[in-house]
Amino acid sequence: MAEIAASVLAAAVPTVVYVLIIWWCDRYEKEPILLLAAAFVWGAAPAILLSLGAEVALDVPLAGYSDLGRELASASIVAPIVEEIAKAIALYLIYRLFRDEFDGVLDGIIYGALVGFGFAMTENFFYLVNEAASEGWESFGLLAVMRTIVFGLNHAFYTAFTGAGFGYARNARSPLAKATVPLLGLLAGIGFHAVHNLGATLSGETLAAIGISLIGDAGGVLIIIAILVLSLRQERRWIAEELRPEIGILLTVDEYHIAQSPWKRLKARGKATTGGLARGRNTARFYRLLAELAFRLHRYRNGRASAKDLRAIPRLREQIARLRAGQSS
C-alpha cells in the first residue's frame, strides 16, 4: 500500500502543477473545463489501453532480434508511433466534433498538452509502483525525479505538436494544408518521442546516451514554447483587429486596450471599470466574451464562419452589452 500511495502522489502532484500552468497559458478565452477534462482523461486511460494492446501485438514480430535490437525497435519505433497516434485520436475528435472550441494553434497546444499530461501521469504511476516494489525507495526517488521533473513535460510536448497541427488546420484556407499540417505535427511528435526513447534505451549501454534524450527534449520544449508565444501574439492581433470597430459601441477605448493585455485584464478584475461594468467575475466574463466575439468575427471576416458562429455573434453582442450595463444576464 505504501508503494501505491507514494506512486500516486509522485505521479499526480507534478501533473496538477503542469496542468495549472498550461491552463494559465490560455490567456484570452479559456477552453471549456469539461472538454479539457475529457482530453486529460483520454490520455490517462483509453490512450494508455490502446497503446498497450497495440505495442504487445507489434512487439511479437521483434522476437527474433537480439535483446538490444528488440528493445531499440520497440522503444524507438513501435512505442512512439503507437502512443502518439493513440493520443492524437482525442485531438481529432475535438477538432471534428467541437470545432467552435478549437480557435487555433494555441488551443491545439492546450488540448494536446492535456492529453499528454494524462498519459504521462498514468504511465509514471505504473513505472513508479514497479520500481518501489522491485528496487526500493532510493531507486524510486531517483526515477520519480527523472520521470516527473527532468522529463516531466515529454508526453505533453510530443502531443502538443499534433495539437498545433490541428490548430493550424482550423484556420487554413488550403485543403492541402488542412490535410497535411496535422500529419506533420503528428510526425514531429513521433520524431521527438523516438529520439528521447533512443537515448533512454542506449543509456543502459552508456550513460552518456541520456544526453541524446536531454538535448532532444529541451529542443522540443523550446519549440513548443516559441509556438505558444507566437500564438498568443496572433490571438492578440485578432482581438485588436476585430474589436477596433466596436469602440464606442460595445466597449470604451480603455476597455479595448485592456482586452488585448492579459496583465491588464487580471488587474481589472475586482476593480470598477467604466460603463457600469460589474466587479469580479463579471469583469472576467466581459473580457472573455469580447475575446470569443473577436475570434468568431475573425472567422466570419475570413469566410470560415460556421452556422454556430453566425448564431453566436449577435448573442455575444447582447451579453456584452448587458454586462456593460451592470446586468448579470
Secondary structure as a PSIPRED ss2 file (coil, helix, strand):
# PSIPRED VFORMAT (PSIPRED V4.0)

   1 M C   1.000  0.000  0.000
   2 A H   0.000  1.000  0.000
   3 E H   0.000  1.000  0.000
   4 I H   0.000  1.000  0.000
   5 A H   0.000  1.000  0.000
   6 A H   0.000  1.000  0.000
   7 S H   0.000  1.000  0.000
   8 V H   0.000  1.000  0.000
   9 L H   0.000  1.000  0.000
  10 A H   0.000  1.000  0.000
  11 A H   0.000  1.000  0.000
  12 A H   0.000  1.000  0.000
  13 V H   0.000  1.000  0.000
  14 P H   0.000  1.000  0.000
  15 T H   0.000  1.000  0.000
  16 V H   0.000  1.000  0.000
  17 V H   0.000  1.000  0.000
  18 Y H   0.000  1.000  0.000
  19 V H   0.000  1.000  0.000
  20 L H   0.000  1.000  0.000
  21 I H   0.000  1.000  0.000
  22 I H   0.000  1.000  0.000
  23 W H   0.000  1.000  0.000
  24 W H   0.000  1.000  0.000
  25 C H   0.000  1.000  0.000
  26 D C   1.000  0.000  0.000
  27 R C   1.000  0.000  0.000
  28 Y C   1.000  0.000  0.000
  29 E C   1.000  0.000  0.000
  30 K C   1.000  0.000  0.000
  31 E C   1.000  0.000  0.000
  32 P C   1.000  0.000  0.000
  33 I H   0.000  1.000  0.000
  34 L H   0.000  1.000  0.000
  35 L H   0.000  1.000  0.000
  36 L H   0.000  1.000  0.000
  37 A H   0.000  1.000  0.000
  38 A H   0.000  1.000  0.000
  39 A H   0.000  1.000  0.000
  40 F H   0.000  1.000  0.000
  41 V H   0.000  1.000  0.000
  42 W H   0.000  1.000  0.000
  43 G H   0.000  1.000  0.000
  44 A H   0.000  1.000  0.000
  45 A C   1.000  0.000  0.000
  46 P H   0.000  1.000  0.000
  47 A H   0.000  1.000  0.000
  48 I H   0.000  1.000  0.000
  49 L H   0.000  1.000  0.000
  50 L H   0.000  1.000  0.000
  51 S H   0.000  1.000  0.000
  52 L H   0.000  1.000  0.000
  53 G H   0.000  1.000  0.000
  54 A H   0.000  1.000  0.000
  55 E H   0.000  1.000  0.000
  56 V H   0.000  1.000  0.000
  57 A H   0.000  1.000  0.000
  58 L H   0.000  1.000  0.000
  59 D H   0.000  1.000  0.000
  60 V H   0.000  1.000  0.000
  61 P H   0.000  1.000  0.000
  62 L H   0.000  1.000  0.000
  63 A H   0.000  1.000  0.000
  64 G H   0.000  1.000  0.000
  65 Y C   1.000  0.000  0.000
  66 S C   1.000  0.000  0.000
  67 D H   0.000  1.000  0.000
  68 L H   0.000  1.000  0.000
  69 G H   0.000  1.000  0.000
  70 R H   0.000  1.000  0.000
  71 E H   0.000  1.000  0.000
  72 L H   0.000  1.000  0.000
  73 A H   0.000  1.000  0.000
  74 S H   0.000  1.000  0.000
  75 A H   0.000  1.000  0.000
  76 S H   0.000  1.000  0.000
  77 I H   0.000  1.000  0.000
  78 V H   0.000  1.000  0.000
  79 A H   0.000  1.000  0.000
  80 P H   0.000  1.000  0.000
  81 I H   0.000  1.000  0.000
  82 V H   0.000  1.000  0.000
  83 E H   0.000  1.000  0.000
  84 E H   0.000  1.000  0.000
  85 I H   0.000  1.000  0.000
  86 A H   0.000  1.000  0.000
  87 K H   0.000  1.000  0.000
  88 A H   0.000  1.000  0.000
  89 I H   0.000  1.000  0.000
  90 A H   0.000  1.000  0.000
  91 L H   0.000  1.000  0.000
  92 Y H   0.000  1.000  0.000
  93 L H   0.000  1.000  0.000
  94 I H   0.000  1.000  0.000
  95 Y H   0.000  1.000  0.000
  96 R H   0.000  1.000  0.000
  97 L H   0.000  1.000  0.000
  98 F C   1.000  0.000  0.000
  99 R H   0.000  1.000  0.000
 100 D H   0.000  1.000  0.000
 101 E H   0.000  1.000  0.000
 102 F C   1.000  0.000  0.000
 103 D C   1.000  0.000  0.000
 104 G C   1.000  0.000  0.000
 105 V H   0.000  1.000  0.000
 106 L H   0.000  1.000  0.000
 107 D H   0.000  1.000  0.000
 108 G H   0.000  1.000  0.000
 109 I H   0.000  1.000  0.000
 110 I H   0.000  1.000  0.000
 111 Y H   0.000  1.000  0.000
 112 G H   0.000  1.000  0.000
 113 A H   0.000  1.000  0.000
 114 L H   0.000  1.000  0.000
 115 V H   0.000  1.000  0.000
 116 G H   0.000  1.000  0.000
 117 F H   0.000  1.000  0.000
 118 G H   0.000  1.000  0.000
 119 F H   0.000  1.000  0.000
 120 A H   0.000  1.000  0.000
 121 M H   0.000  1.000  0.000
 122 T H   0.000  1.000  0.000
 123 E H   0.000  1.000  0.000
 124 N H   0.000  1.000  0.000
 125 F H   0.000  1.000  0.000
 126 F H   0.000  1.000  0.000
 127 Y H   0.000  1.000  0.000
 128 L H   0.000  1.000  0.000
 129 V H   0.000  1.000  0.000
 130 N H   0.000  1.000  0.000
 131 E H   0.000  1.000  0.000
 132 A H   0.000  1.000  0.000
 133 A H   0.000  1.000  0.000
 134 S H   0.000  1.000  0.000
 135 E H   0.000  1.000  0.000
 136 G C   1.000  0.000  0.000
 137 W H   0.000  1.000  0.000
 138 E H   0.000  1.000  0.000
 139 S H   0.000  1.000  0.000
 140 F H   0.000  1.000  0.000
 141 G H   0.000  1.000  0.000
 142 L H   0.000  1.000  0.000
 143 L H   0.000  1.000  0.000
 144 A H   0.000  1.000  0.000
 145 V H   0.000  1.000  0.000
 146 M H   0.000  1.000  0.000
 147 R H   0.000  1.000  0.000
 148 T H   0.000  1.000  0.000
 149 I H   0.000  1.000  0.000
 150 V H   0.000  1.000  0.000
 151 F C   1.000  0.000  0.000
 152 G C   1.000  0.000  0.000
 153 L C   1.000  0.000  0.000
 154 N H   0.000  1.000  0.000
 155 H H   0.000  1.000  0.000
 156 A H   0.000  1.000  0.000
 157 F H   0.000  1.000  0.000
 158 Y H   0.000  1.000  0.000
 159 T H   0.000  1.000  0.000
 160 A H   0.000  1.000  0.000
 161 F H   0.000  1.000  0.000
 162 T H   0.000  1.000  0.000
 163 G H   0.000  1.000  0.000
 164 A H   0.000  1.000  0.000
 165 G H   0.000  1.000  0.000
 166 F H   0.000  1.000  0.000
 167 G H   0.000  1.000  0.000
 168 Y H   0.000  1.000  0.000
 169 A H   0.000  1.000  0.000
 170 R H   0.000  1.000  0.000
 171 N H   0.000  1.000  0.000
 172 A C   1.000  0.000  0.000
 173 R C   1.000  0.000  0.000
 174 S C   1.000  0.000  0.000
 175 P H   0.000  1.000  0.000
 176 L H   0.000  1.000  0.000
 177 A H   0.000  1.000  0.000
 178 K H   0.000  1.000  0.000
 179 A H   0.000  1.000  0.000
 180 T H   0.000  1.000  0.000
 181 V H   0.000  1.000  0.000
 182 P H   0.000  1.000  0.000
 183 L H   0.000  1.000  0.000
 184 L H   0.000  1.000  0.000
 185 G H   0.000  1.000  0.000
 186 L H   0.000  1.000  0.000
 187 L H   0.000  1.000  0.000
 188 A H   0.000  1.000  0.000
 189 G H   0.000  1.000  0.000
 190 I H   0.000  1.000  0.000
 191 G H   0.000  1.000  0.000
 192 F H   0.000  1.000  0.000
 193 H H   0.000  1.000  0.000
 194 A H   0.000  1.000  0.000
 195 V H   0.000  1.000  0.000
 196 H H   0.000  1.000  0.000
 197 N H   0.000  1.000  0.000
 198 L H   0.000  1.000  0.000
 199 G H   0.000  1.000  0.000
 200 A H   0.000  1.000  0.000
 201 T H   0.000  1.000  0.000
 202 L H   0.000  1.000  0.000
 203 S C   1.000  0.000  0.000
 204 G C   1.000  0.000  0.000
 205 E C   1.000  0.000  0.000
 206 T C   1.000  0.000  0.000
 207 L H   0.000  1.000  0.000
 208 A H   0.000  1.000  0.000
 209 A H   0.000  1.000  0.000
 210 I H   0.000  1.000  0.000
 211 G H   0.000  1.000  0.000
 212 I H   0.000  1.000  0.000
 213 S H   0.000  1.000  0.000
 214 L H   0.000  1.000  0.000
 215 I H   0.000  1.000  0.000
 216 G H   0.000  1.000  0.000
 217 D H   0.000  1.000  0.000
 218 A H   0.000  1.000  0.000
 219 G H   0.000  1.000  0.000
 220 G H   0.000  1.000  0.000
 221 V H   0.000  1.000  0.000
 222 L H   0.000  1.000  0.000
 223 I H   0.000  1.000  0.000
 224 I H   0.000  1.000  0.000
 225 I H   0.000  1.000  0.000
 226 A H   0.000  1.000  0.000
 227 I H   0.000  1.000  0.000
 228 L H   0.000  1.000  0.000
 229 V H   0.000  1.000  0.000
 230 L H   0.000  1.000  0.000
 231 S H   0.000  1.000  0.000
 232 L H   0.000  1.000  0.000
 233 R H   0.000  1.000  0.000
 234 Q H   0.000  1.000  0.000
 235 E H   0.000  1.000  0.000
 236 R H   0.000  1.000  0.000
 237 R H   0.000  1.000  0.000
 238 W H   0.000  1.000  0.000
 239 I H   0.000  1.000  0.000
 240 A H   0.000  1.000  0.000
 241 E H   0.000  1.000  0.000
 242 E H   0.000  1.000  0.000
 243 L H   0.000  1.000  0.000
 244 R H   0.000  1.000  0.000
 245 P H   0.000  1.000  0.000
 246 E H   0.000  1.000  0.000
 247 I E   0.000  0.000  1.000
 248 G C   1.000  0.000  0.000
 249 I C   1.000  0.000  0.000
 250 L C   1.000  0.000  0.000
 251 L E   0.000  0.000  1.000
 252 T C   1.000  0.000  0.000
 253 V H   0.000  1.000  0.000
 254 D H   0.000  1.000  0.000
 255 E H   0.000  1.000  0.000
 256 Y H   0.000  1.000  0.000
 257 H H   0.000  1.000  0.000
 258 I H   0.000  1.000  0.000
 259 A H   0.000  1.000  0.000
 260 Q C   1.000  0.000  0.000
 261 S C   1.000  0.000  0.000
 262 P H   0.000  1.000  0.000
 263 W H   0.000  1.000  0.000
 264 K H   0.000  1.000  0.000
 265 R H   0.000  1.000  0.000
 266 L H   0.000  1.000  0.000
 267 K H   0.000  1.000  0.000
 268 A H   0.000  1.000  0.000
 269 R C   1.000  0.000  0.000
 270 G C   1.000  0.000  0.000
 271 K C   1.000  0.000  0.000
 272 A C   1.000  0.000  0.000
 273 T C   1.000  0.000  0.000
 274 T H   0.000  1.000  0.000
 275 G H   0.000  1.000  0.000
 276 G H   0.000  1.000  0.000
 277 L C   1.000  0.000  0.000
 278 A C   1.000  0.000  0.000
 279 R C   1.000  0.000  0.000
 280 G C   1.000  0.000  0.000
 281 R H   0.000  1.000  0.000
 282 N H   0.000  1.000  0.000
 283 T H   0.000  1.000  0.000
 284 A H   0.000  1.000  0.000
 285 R H   0.000  1.000  0.000
 286 F H   0.000  1.000  0.000
 287 Y H   0.000  1.000  0.000
 288 R H   0.000  1.000  0.000
 289 L H   0.000  1.000  0.000
 290 L H   0.000  1.000  0.000
 291 A H   0.000  1.000  0.000
 292 E H   0.000  1.000  0.000
 293 L H   0.000  1.000  0.000
 294 A H   0.000  1.000  0.000
 295 F H   0.000  1.000  0.000
 296 R H   0.000  1.000  0.000
 297 L H   0.000  1.000  0.000
 298 H H   0.000  1.000  0.000
 299 R H   0.000  1.000  0.000
 300 Y H   0.000  1.000  0.000
 301 R H   0.000  1.000  0.000
 302 N C   1.000  0.000  0.000
 303 G C   1.000  0.000  0.000
 304 R C   1.000  0.000  0.000
 305 A C   1.000  0.000  0.000
 306 S C   1.000  0.000  0.000
 307 A H   0.000  1.000  0.000
 308 K H   0.000  1.000  0.000
 309 D H   0.000  1.000  0.000
 310 L H   0.000  1.000  0.000
 311 R H   0.000  1.000  0.000
 312 A H   0.000  1.000  0.000
 313 I H   0.000  1.000  0.000
 314 P H   0.000  1.000  0.000
 315 R H   0.000  1.000  0.000
 316 L H   0.000  1.000  0.000
 317 R H   0.000  1.000  0.000
 318 E H   0.000  1.000  0.000
 319 Q H   0.000  1.000  0.000
 320 I H   0.000  1.000  0.000
 321 A H   0.000  1.000  0.000
 322 R H   0.000  1.000  0.000
 323 L H   0.000  1.000  0.000
 324 R H   0.000  1.000  0.000
 325 A C   1.000  0.000  0.000
 326 G C   1.000  0.000  0.000
 327 Q C   1.000  0.000  0.000
 328 S C   1.000  0.000  0.000
 329 S C   1.000  0.000  0.000
